[in-house]
């Protein structure tokens, strides 16, 4: 159950503060999501055209590569290829004066329509933005100069700490949900475990290939994906220096029906469901997967979107899969009832995952998974929707690519129906129970 912010006035008829109402996410509610605001200036313009010989080269437009909400869902941060990260307000409790920040009214929510702050990281670049448990401090990976993870104060616009040690690009970065610990996975084939209070890593895992990492909601368990070997390793946080207590083989037998040998699965993200029972495996290709995180069964294959490993629809798929410009194209809703994903065609795809199959007994890697088709495809995002994130507390989501979009459920139809029903009862008089 998610909250909806108060009305613009922020108070009831007696002047008391209005209590936030709530929304239960359902298939009907998810279908009502529409862009409430699209930020066309969310990234800097692309470089100017360059001429090489007699040919003029068209530069690729910049893309937003990462989105992060703070714990309270009040702010959202974006990182992009233009080497900036930008902070936006997700909600306000009252109407913001138009002369200071323009606003758009959508149902009962007021949204700030320009970034609160823009930060530049031209020296180091910026990727994988992550709020710490304070909404004034973030972590982010570097894209040039070196492979340091940086701890940055949004309040003072200065770096608080540098976490050095990786010898390759950091491709995965996750904050612990319960304390000041965090993990980073790098192309140097290591996972490092850190604490915000110390610049030295407190543990390291050596792996055979580049890893992707994720914590469960308790912070007691974490997962590491090794795409090159189609394996996902589940570790006990307290005993990370020991062998994983579960090794999951990510094998999809249906891929051999498309091509042989089957095209490899390239994992770009991992995410546990809120109850820790399921593991969402985000991929750069045309399918995502849901696994049973307790026993390792492959439960569902999510199809219906266009994979985001290519920069544009007209580009041809390569023989070997690649990450694409973002690894944040898919996520759970906060109640884990739905999965939402971006798509190269610009649609935002929604799957209902409330009725996943139950599998028990020995693993059967040749058993095909349940194939789920979308219950909805939301339109309105301009260009490919490369990053998708749902607000952890409010009924709102963000999508990003070349532009940033804030989405809210359009409940105006429900209000109109309720008003018509009320008028109908009044017209019927006392017999209608009024």
Secondary structure, 3 states (H helix, E strand, C coil): CEEECCCCCCECCCCCECCCEEECCCHHHHHCEEEEEEECCCCCCCCCCEEECCEEECCCCCCEEEEEECCCCCEEEEEECCCEEEEEECCCCCCCCCCCCCEEEECCEEEECCCCEEEECCCCCCEEEEECCCCCEEEEECCCCCCCEEEEECCCCEEEEEECCCCCCEEEEEECCCCCEEEEEECCCEEEEEECCEEEEEEEEECCCCEEEEECCCCCEEEEEEHHHCEEEEEEHHHCCCCCCEEEECCCHHHHHCCCCCCCCCEEEEEECCCCCEEEEEECCCCEEEEECCCCCEEEEECCCCCCCCCCCCCCCCCCCCCCCCCCCEEECCCCCEEEECCCCCCEEEEECCCCCCCCCCCCCCCCCEEECCCEEECCCCCCCCEEEECCCECEEEEECCCEEEEEECCHHHHHHHHHHHHHHHHHHHHHCC
